[in-house]
């Protein structure tokens, strides 16, 4: 890969950078930890959302401390990701 190609790749990554508000960081990091196949519910090949019971059981087992607002934000992140993936698959 040439230096120009590397610079182009870096530019594309920087354009896709994600900014997370400080009040959403706990839910964002929690989501990053549970973003594995065993924490999702599926309808066929589509993710329909996070498996809330599995996530709550995991949180209890690992003694994760969280606020109700963080849990609500986690569910919203899961719903957003599932919807975005379905839309992307429809547009392919």
C-alpha positions as CSV (number, residue, x, y, z in Angstrom):
1,X,0.0,0.0,0.0
2,X,1.4,3.3,-1.0
3,X,1.6,6.4,1.3
4,X,-1.1,8.0,-0.7
5,X,-3.4,5.0,-0.3
6,X,-2.7,5.0,3.5
7,X,-3.5,8.7,3.7
8,X,-6.8,8.1,1.8
9,X,-7.7,5.3,4.2
10,X,-7.0,7.5,7.2
11,X,-9.1,10.3,5.8
12,X,-12.0,7.9,5.3
13,X,-11.7,6.6,8.8
14,X,-11.6,10.2,10.2
15,X,-14.7,11.1,8.3
16,X,-16.5,8.2,10.0
17,X,-15.4,9.2,13.5
18,X,-18.0,8.9,16.1
19,X,-18.5,11.4,18.8
20,X,-20.2,10.3,22.0
21,X,-21.6,12.7,24.5
22,X,-20.1,12.3,28.0
23,X,-23.5,11.4,29.5
24,X,-23.8,8.5,27.0
25,X,-20.3,7.0,27.6
26,X,-21.4,4.3,30.1
27,X,-24.1,3.0,27.8
28,X,-21.8,3.2,24.8
29,X,-19.0,1.2,26.6
30,X,-21.6,-1.3,27.9
31,X,-22.9,-1.7,24.3
32,X,-19.4,-2.3,23.0
33,X,-18.9,-5.1,25.6
34,X,-22.2,-6.9,24.8
35,X,-22.1,-6.5,21.0
36,X,-21.6,-10.2,20.5
37,X,-24.0,-12.7,18.8
38,X,-25.1,-14.2,22.0
39,X,-26.5,-10.9,23.2
40,X,-28.8,-10.3,20.2
41,X,-32.2,-11.6,19.2
42,X,-32.6,-12.6,15.6
43,X,-35.5,-13.0,13.2
44,X,-34.0,-15.1,10.4
45,X,-30.8,-13.4,9.5
46,X,-31.8,-10.0,10.9
47,X,-30.9,-8.7,14.3
48,X,-34.2,-7.7,15.9
49,X,-32.6,-6.1,19.0
50,X,-30.6,-6.9,22.1
51,X,-31.6,-9.9,24.2
52,X,-32.5,-7.9,27.3
53,X,-32.9,-10.9,29.6
54,X,-29.4,-12.2,28.7
55,X,-27.9,-8.8,29.2
56,X,-29.5,-8.3,32.5
57,X,-28.5,-11.8,33.6
58,X,-24.9,-11.0,32.5
59,X,-25.0,-7.7,34.4
60,X,-26.2,-9.5,37.5
61,X,-23.6,-12.3,37.2
62,X,-20.7,-9.9,36.7
63,X,-22.1,-7.5,39.3
64,X,-22.2,-4.7,36.8
65,X,-23.4,-1.5,38.5
66,X,-25.6,0.6,36.2
67,X,-28.2,3.3,36.4
68,X,-31.7,2.8,34.8
69,X,-30.9,5.6,32.3
70,X,-27.8,3.6,31.1
71,X,-30.0,0.5,30.6
72,X,-32.5,2.5,28.6
73,X,-29.7,4.0,26.5
74,X,-28.3,0.5,25.9
75,X,-31.6,-0.7,24.6
76,X,-31.9,2.3,22.3
77,X,-28.4,1.7,20.9
78,X,-29.4,-1.9,20.2
79,X,-32.6,-0.9,18.5
80,X,-30.7,1.7,16.4
81,X,-28.0,-0.7,15.3
82,X,-30.5,-3.4,14.4
83,X,-32.6,-1.0,12.4
84,X,-29.5,0.4,10.6
85,X,-28.3,-3.0,9.7
86,X,-31.7,-4.0,8.3
87,X,-31.8,-0.9,6.2
88,X,-28.3,-1.4,4.9
89,X,-29.2,-5.0,4.0
90,X,-32.3,-3.8,2.1
91,X,-30.2,-1.3,0.2
92,X,-27.6,-3.8,-1.0
